[in-house]
Amino acid sequence: MANGQTPQQLTQNELAFLKAKVDRVILLLDASVMPPEVKTAWLTLLPHMTLEQVDRLIALTEEEVELAFKAAKKHPEDEEFILKLKAAKNRYEAKVAEADKHALAQLQKINDALAQYAS
């Protein structure tokens, strides 16, 4: 957890941020060409990882997916894989947009609350 906090001590924004990171890892692992047992191992380790470790996993998995996508483009017979990557990318972008919308709504609530106290 962020700074050793329990889930009950995290703010809504921090929880939304963590959820977005976890969703990103899951989508990247879904799109990955890693064997299923390796994906399962990463998911098992995820709750025990620090945010820095999660960020490194995201970066490595993004690179792996990008390299696999480039390799798949060279082989038209891998069209199913390309479609899977595109679908995963679309799901990820939708989740990020949803998380951004939620974070902005939370910030607006905080601004509204601050405005009431300033009055």
C-alpha positions as CSV (number, residue, x, y, z in Angstrom):
1,M,0.0,0.0,0.0
2,A,1.0,3.6,-0.4
3,N,3.4,4.6,2.4
4,G,2.5,1.5,4.4
5,Q,-1.2,2.6,4.8
6,T,-4.0,0.1,5.2
7,P,-6.8,0.2,2.7
8,Q,-9.0,1.9,5.2
9,Q,-6.5,4.8,5.5
10,L,-6.3,5.5,1.8
11,T,-8.3,8.3,0.2
12,Q,-10.7,7.7,-2.6
13,N,-8.2,9.2,-5.0
14,E,-5.4,6.9,-3.8
15,L,-7.7,3.9,-4.1
16,A,-8.7,5.0,-7.6
17,F,-5.0,5.4,-8.5
18,L,-4.1,1.9,-7.2
19,K,-7.1,0.3,-8.9
20,A,-6.1,1.9,-12.2
21,K,-2.5,0.5,-11.8
22,V,-3.9,-2.9,-11.0
23,D,-6.2,-2.8,-14.0
24,R,-3.4,-1.7,-16.2
25,V,-1.2,-4.7,-15.1
26,I,-4.1,-7.1,-15.6
27,L,-4.8,-5.8,-19.1
28,L,-1.1,-5.9,-20.0
29,L,-0.7,-9.4,-18.7
30,D,-3.8,-10.4,-20.6
31,A,-2.3,-9.1,-23.9
32,S,1.1,-10.6,-23.1
33,V,2.5,-13.6,-24.9
34,M,3.8,-14.9,-21.6
35,P,2.9,-18.5,-20.7
36,P,-0.3,-18.7,-18.5
37,E,1.7,-20.0,-15.5
38,V,4.0,-16.9,-15.7
39,K,1.0,-14.6,-15.8
40,T,-0.5,-16.4,-12.8
41,A,2.7,-16.1,-10.9
42,W,2.8,-12.3,-11.5
43,L,-0.8,-11.9,-10.4
44,T,0.0,-13.9,-7.3
45,L,2.9,-11.6,-6.5
46,L,1.0,-8.4,-7.3
47,P,-0.5,-7.8,-3.8
48,H,3.0,-8.1,-2.2
49,M,4.7,-5.7,-4.6
50,T,5.6,-2.1,-3.9
51,L,4.4,0.6,-6.2
52,E,7.9,0.9,-7.7
53,Q,7.9,-2.8,-8.5
54,V,4.4,-2.5,-10.0
55,D,5.6,0.4,-12.2
56,R,8.6,-1.7,-13.3
57,L,6.4,-4.6,-14.1
58,I,4.1,-2.3,-16.1
59,A,7.1,-0.9,-18.1
60,L,8.5,-4.4,-18.8
61,T,5.1,-5.8,-19.8
62,E,4.4,-2.8,-22.0
63,E,7.7,-3.3,-23.8
64,E,7.1,-7.0,-24.1
65,V,3.6,-6.4,-25.6
66,E,4.9,-3.7,-28.0
67,L,7.7,-6.1,-29.2
68,A,5.2,-8.9,-29.7
69,F,2.9,-6.5,-31.6
70,K,5.7,-5.5,-33.9
71,A,6.7,-9.1,-34.4
72,A,3.0,-10.0,-35.1
73,K,2.8,-7.3,-37.8
74,K,5.5,-9.0,-39.7
75,H,3.5,-12.3,-39.7
76,P,0.0,-11.9,-41.2
77,E,-0.9,-15.3,-39.9
78,D,-0.9,-13.9,-36.4
79,E,-3.9,-11.7,-37.1
80,E,-5.8,-13.2,-34.2
81,F,-3.0,-12.1,-31.9
82,I,-3.1,-8.6,-33.3
83,L,-6.8,-8.4,-32.8
84,K,-6.3,-9.5,-29.1
85,L,-3.7,-6.8,-28.6
86,K,-6.0,-4.1,-30.1
87,A,-8.9,-5.3,-27.9
88,A,-6.7,-5.2,-24.8
89,K,-5.4,-1.7,-25.8
90,N,-9.0,-0.5,-26.2
91,R,-10.1,-2.0,-22.8
92,Y,-7.1,-0.3,-21.2
93,E,-7.8,3.1,-22.7
94,A,-11.5,2.8,-21.6
95,K,-10.4,2.0,-18.0
96,V,-7.9,4.9,-18.0
97,A,-10.6,7.3,-19.3
98,E,-13.0,6.0,-16.6
99,A,-10.4,6.4,-13.9
100,D,-9.6,9.9,-15.1
101,K,-13.3,10.9,-15.1
102,H,-13.7,9.5,-11.6
103,A,-10.6,11.3,-10.3
104,L,-11.8,14.6,-11.9
105,A,-15.2,14.2,-10.3
106,Q,-13.5,13.6,-6.9
107,L,-11.4,16.7,-7.3
108,Q,-14.4,18.7,-8.2
109,K,-16.1,17.5,-5.0
110,I,-13.0,18.6,-3.0
111,N,-13.0,22.0,-4.8
112,D,-16.8,22.4,-4.0
113,A,-16.2,21.5,-0.4
114,L,-13.3,24.0,-0.1
115,A,-15.4,26.7,-1.7
116,Q,-18.1,26.1,0.9
117,Y,-15.6,26.5,3.7
118,A,-14.1,29.6,2.1
119,S,-17.5,31.3,2.0
